Amino acid sequence: QMVEYGGGLVQAGGSLRLSCAAASGRTFSTYVMGWFRRAPGRERVFVAAISWGGGITSYDDSVKGRFTISRDNAKNTIYLQMNNLEPGDTAVYYCAADSAGGFNYVANWRYWGQGTQVTVSS
């Protein structure tokens, strides 16, 4: 359904921008979209979400002020700009689409990407 891009290895303090594009023929322009992450040995947790129009965003406290979620509905793509990265941000990052409400909860999202690895070295 969706494909994430932009993961990689970066030093602490560095930046990365993740992208999530809808698969050919699909559109998510009317859906709430979000990003989650799963650190090694831990559960998948909420990172950020954005309304279908892009005017409303929400972030986990751990990334506020460092990460920015955005979307380009014409390109069926959402982004996660990650600045001032910390080793604790190391995780597989997943994009998600179509929340049924309570978007902090994994079970409330209908569509998922396959994930992209982000590794932050100290």
C-alpha positions as CSV (number, residue, x, y, z in Angstrom):
1,Q,0.0,0.0,0.0
2,M,2.8,2.4,1.0
3,V,6.5,2.6,0.7
4,E,8.9,4.4,3.0
5,Y,12.2,6.0,1.9
6,G,15.0,7.9,3.4
7,G,16.2,5.8,6.3
8,G,19.9,5.3,6.9
9,L,22.8,5.8,9.3
10,V,23.5,9.2,10.8
11,Q,25.5,10.6,13.6
12,A,23.9,12.1,16.7
13,G,22.9,15.7,16.0
14,G,22.3,15.0,12.3
15,S,19.2,15.1,10.2
16,L,17.2,12.7,8.0
17,R,14.0,13.1,6.0
18,L,11.8,10.1,5.6
19,S,9.2,9.9,2.8
20,C,6.2,7.7,2.5
21,A,4.6,7.3,-0.9
22,A,1.4,5.6,-1.8
23,A,1.7,2.6,-4.1
24,S,0.7,3.1,-7.8
25,G,-3.0,3.6,-8.2
26,R,-3.6,4.4,-4.5
27,T,-4.4,7.7,-2.9
28,F,-4.3,8.6,0.7
29,S,-5.1,12.3,0.3
30,T,-8.3,12.1,2.4
31,Y,-6.8,10.1,5.2
32,V,-5.1,11.0,8.4
33,M,-1.5,9.9,8.1
34,G,1.1,9.1,10.7
35,W,4.5,7.8,11.6
36,F,5.3,5.1,14.2
37,R,8.6,3.6,15.2
38,R,9.8,0.3,16.7
39,A,13.1,0.3,18.6
40,P,15.0,-3.0,19.0
41,G,13.2,-5.2,21.5
42,R,10.3,-2.8,22.0
43,E,6.8,-2.3,20.7
44,R,5.8,-0.1,17.9
45,V,5.0,3.4,19.2
46,F,3.4,6.6,17.9
47,V,5.7,9.4,16.6
48,A,3.5,11.9,14.7
49,A,0.3,12.3,12.8
50,I,-1.2,14.8,10.4
51,S,-4.7,15.6,9.3
52,W,-5.8,15.0,5.7
53,G,-5.4,18.7,4.9
54,G,-2.2,19.1,6.7
55,G,-3.4,21.8,9.1
56,I,-3.4,19.7,12.3
57,T,-0.4,17.8,13.5
58,S,0.4,15.9,16.7
59,Y,3.7,14.6,18.1
60,D,4.9,12.3,20.8
61,D,6.6,14.4,23.5
62,S,9.9,12.6,22.8
63,V,10.2,14.2,19.3
64,K,8.5,17.6,19.8
65,G,10.6,20.4,18.5
66,R,12.9,18.0,16.6
67,F,10.6,16.2,14.2
68,T,8.2,17.7,11.7
69,I,5.5,15.8,9.8
70,S,4.1,17.2,6.5
71,R,2.3,16.0,3.5
72,D,1.9,16.7,-0.2
73,N,-1.4,15.4,-1.3
74,A,-0.7,16.1,-5.0
75,K,2.2,13.6,-4.7
76,N,0.4,11.2,-2.4
77,T,3.4,11.5,-0.1
78,I,4.0,12.3,3.6
79,Y,7.3,13.3,5.1
80,L,9.0,13.2,8.5
81,Q,11.8,15.7,8.9
82,M,14.0,14.6,11.7
83,N,16.5,17.0,13.2
84,N,18.9,16.8,16.1
85,L,18.7,13.1,16.0
86,E,19.7,11.1,19.1
87,P,20.8,7.5,19.6
88,G,17.4,6.9,21.2
89,D,15.7,7.6,17.9
90,T,17.2,4.4,16.4
91,A,14.3,2.3,15.2
92,V,12.4,1.0,12.2
93,Y,10.1,3.8,11.1
94,Y,6.7,3.0,9.7
95,C,4.1,5.2,8.0
96,A,0.4,4.5,8.6
97,A,-2.8,5.7,7.0
98,D,-6.5,5.9,7.9
99,S,-6.8,6.2,11.6
100,A,-10.2,5.4,13.2
101,G,-9.5,7.8,16.0
102,G,-7.1,7.6,19.0
103,F,-4.2,7.7,16.6
104,N,-1.7,7.0,19.3
105,Y,-2.7,3.4,19.1
106,V,-1.3,1.0,16.6
107,A,-4.6,-1.0,16.3
108,N,-6.5,2.1,15.1
109,W,-4.6,2.4,11.8
110,R,-5.7,0.5,8.7
111,Y,-2.8,0.7,6.3
112,W,1.0,0.3,7.0
113,G,4.2,0.6,5.1
114,Q,7.0,-2.0,5.4
115,G,9.3,0.2,7.4
116,T,12.6,1.9,7.0
117,Q,15.6,1.6,9.3
118,V,17.0,4.7,11.0
119,T,20.2,4.2,13.0
120,V,21.8,7.1,15.0
121,S,25.3,6.6,16.2
122,S,26.7,8.4,19.2
